[in-house]
Amino acid sequence: MQYDTRLPHLAVKINRQIAKTALGAETSQGWQHIDQIEKLLATLRKQGYTIAALEQTSHSILLPVFNPPQKLVLIVGREVEGVEPEVLTACDIALEIPMSGKKESFNVVQAAAMALYHCTLNPYR
């Protein structure tokens, strides 16, 4: 695991928030804090991964028609702000969940669950 470069009090606060939300799942799944995601994405791309952002853009691909590759990184954004522009630029593709009605987006957890289901568990594809 990479050394955590966050200030100790911030790391403790954020880790406590994650633990409160994850209810123990954070101990069964490996994870780490990365300061510069763009460098990580470049490394993963060199390893053969396709980098996909779950975000509405002018060039996004609708999730139901996306045929996911075996090696896929899925980037989800923050609840209100979405995926940061500099991170979006570092992605290979943007995926969009079609919506009907007046709302323009799903809750980030709901959207991530739908995308993960489509990309990894969908028995109908």
C-alpha positions as CSV (number, residue, x, y, z in Angstrom):
1,M,0.0,0.0,0.0
2,Q,1.2,3.5,-0.9
3,Y,2.2,5.8,1.9
4,D,-0.7,8.1,2.8
5,T,0.4,11.7,2.1
6,R,-2.7,13.3,3.6
7,L,-2.4,15.3,6.8
8,P,-2.9,12.8,9.7
9,H,-6.0,14.5,11.1
10,L,-7.6,14.6,7.6
11,A,-6.8,10.9,7.0
12,V,-8.3,9.9,10.3
13,K,-11.4,12.0,9.7
14,I,-12.0,10.7,6.2
15,N,-11.2,7.1,7.1
16,R,-13.7,7.3,10.0
17,Q,-16.3,8.6,7.5
18,I,-15.6,5.7,5.1
19,A,-15.8,3.2,7.9
20,K,-19.1,4.6,9.1
21,T,-20.6,4.3,5.6
22,A,-18.9,1.0,4.5
23,L,-19.9,-0.8,7.7
24,G,-16.8,-3.0,7.7
25,A,-16.7,-3.6,3.9
26,E,-13.6,-1.3,3.8
27,T,-11.6,-4.0,5.6
28,S,-12.5,-6.8,3.1
29,Q,-11.6,-4.9,0.0
30,G,-8.2,-3.5,-0.8
31,W,-8.1,0.3,-1.3
32,Q,-5.7,3.1,-1.1
33,H,-5.6,6.9,-1.3
34,I,-3.9,8.3,-4.4
35,D,-3.0,12.0,-4.6
36,Q,-2.7,12.2,-8.4
37,I,-5.3,10.0,-10.1
38,E,-4.0,11.0,-13.6
39,K,-0.7,9.2,-13.0
40,L,-2.5,6.1,-11.8
41,L,-4.8,6.2,-14.8
42,A,-1.8,6.4,-17.2
43,T,-0.2,3.4,-15.4
44,L,-3.4,1.4,-15.6
45,R,-3.8,2.3,-19.3
46,K,-0.3,1.0,-20.0
47,Q,-1.4,-2.3,-18.3
48,G,-4.2,-2.6,-20.9
49,Y,-7.1,-1.1,-19.0
50,T,-9.8,1.0,-20.6
51,I,-10.6,4.0,-18.4
52,A,-14.3,4.9,-18.4
53,A,-16.0,7.8,-16.6
54,L,-19.6,7.5,-15.6
55,E,-20.6,11.0,-16.7
56,Q,-22.9,12.8,-19.1
57,T,-20.9,14.5,-21.9
58,S,-21.5,15.5,-25.5
59,H,-19.7,12.3,-26.6
60,S,-20.8,9.8,-23.9
61,I,-21.8,6.3,-24.9
62,L,-25.1,5.0,-23.5
63,L,-24.5,2.3,-20.9
64,P,-26.9,-0.3,-22.3
65,V,-25.0,-0.4,-25.7
66,F,-21.5,-0.4,-24.2
67,N,-19.7,-3.8,-24.5
68,P,-17.2,-3.6,-21.6
69,P,-13.7,-5.0,-22.1
70,Q,-12.2,-7.5,-19.6
71,K,-9.9,-4.8,-18.1
72,L,-12.0,-1.8,-17.2
73,V,-11.5,1.0,-14.7
74,L,-14.8,2.8,-13.8
75,I,-14.5,6.3,-12.5
76,V,-17.5,7.8,-10.6
77,G,-17.7,11.4,-9.6
78,R,-18.8,13.3,-6.6
79,E,-22.5,13.5,-5.7
80,V,-23.1,17.0,-7.0
81,E,-20.0,18.0,-9.0
82,G,-19.6,14.8,-11.0
83,V,-16.2,13.8,-12.4
84,E,-13.7,16.6,-12.4
85,P,-12.8,18.0,-15.9
86,E,-9.1,17.1,-15.7
87,V,-10.0,13.5,-14.7
88,L,-12.6,13.3,-17.5
89,T,-9.9,14.4,-19.9
90,A,-7.7,11.5,-18.7
91,C,-10.4,8.9,-19.5
92,D,-10.8,7.0,-22.7
93,I,-14.6,7.0,-22.8
94,A,-17.6,8.5,-20.9
95,L,-20.6,6.3,-20.1
96,E,-24.1,7.6,-19.6
97,I,-27.1,6.0,-18.0
98,P,-30.2,6.8,-20.0
99,M,-32.9,8.6,-18.0
100,S,-36.5,9.4,-18.6
101,G,-38.3,12.1,-16.7
102,K,-37.2,15.4,-15.5
103,K,-34.1,14.5,-13.4
104,E,-30.7,14.7,-15.0
105,S,-28.8,12.3,-12.9
106,F,-28.9,9.4,-10.4
107,N,-27.5,9.3,-7.0
108,V,-23.8,8.3,-7.4
109,V,-24.2,5.0,-5.5
110,Q,-27.2,4.1,-7.6
111,A,-25.4,5.0,-10.8
112,A,-22.3,3.0,-9.8
113,A,-24.4,0.0,-8.9
114,M,-26.1,0.1,-12.3
115,A,-22.8,0.5,-14.2
116,L,-21.1,-2.3,-12.2
117,Y,-24.0,-4.6,-12.8
118,H,-23.9,-3.9,-16.5
119,C,-20.1,-4.3,-16.7
120,T,-19.5,-7.3,-14.5
121,L,-22.6,-9.2,-13.4
122,N,-25.2,-8.8,-16.1
123,P,-26.1,-12.4,-17.1
124,Y,-28.1,-11.2,-20.1
125,R,-25.2,-9.7,-22.2
